[in-house]
Amino acid sequence: MARIAHLSDIHFGANDPNIVAATIDWLKEKQPDLVIISGDLTQRAREGQFQDAADYLRALRQNGHKLLVIPGNHDIPLYDVFRRFVSPLGRYKRHIAQDLCPWVETDEAAILGINTARSLTIKDGRINRDQMGLIRQRFTGVAPSKTRILVTHHPLFELPIGQGNELSEAVGRHEDALQAIADAGIHLTLAGHFHRTYAEAATKMVAEAGPTLVIQAGTATSTRLRNQEPQSFNWLHVEQGDRMELQVIVWNGEEFQRASHVGFSLKEEQWHSEELSTHEQTTEYFPAANAQLTAVDR
């Protein structure tokens, strides 16, 4: 079983230092096999913000964590127009990582990160044909028993996490992207961007996506909250392709605590969920995400 912590939208420059420190302490205690950060390490892609983000990643590595990190749209300068188009991810590459599409393979899982941030869009993401080819190529030869995980900042799907029943924006060329993940046999897609927690089988949203479970993370440390959802991140237990558990770890104002806990099993190319436990504090501290997580496939 692989234990994976999935954090997103750290937003150094608009973050709570106490919550940042709490994530470091929580992860040090639990010692996941992999820490994934799905983009938006900074608020405005400024030098000092990237330095703070680099210090954060260094602290995680010093605590023994293996990392997979990708950029988000906030990691491209917004107001520095020259840098935005000439070297959009130059600071990210200098301070965080040169590799924008990192790959990690363990005994239980194969994980690929894909950069969806682009200079020409302010907040929306895109995936290009070379990246689609990389998705297909990377997972070729991966043992069938391993869980195949794709990490992006922007979700590949239109998700019902906007206001009311409004659907979110999917990445550009998303239909071709969905075909690529179906061809690659992706089991889990992990993303962030909307500061909202969400989990659902892809087959509930689109006809052709293969055996994919869509998992969104909230913001781990940002002070920019959506719909009063507090800071949170995801804690995943992955069991080789056909079984996993998802627990949302929520900031209650003083510390991180376990909240919604859902198990998922893959049967006949369809993910099915089962609520494993719900703490009383979930409704108080995480009403929106709790409603979504406990409602999937009921």
Summary of the structure (lengths in Angstrom):
residues: 298
radius of gyration: 17.6
end to end distance: 25.4
largest distance: 50.7
contacts: 1093
relative contact order: 0.15
helix: 28%
strand: 28%
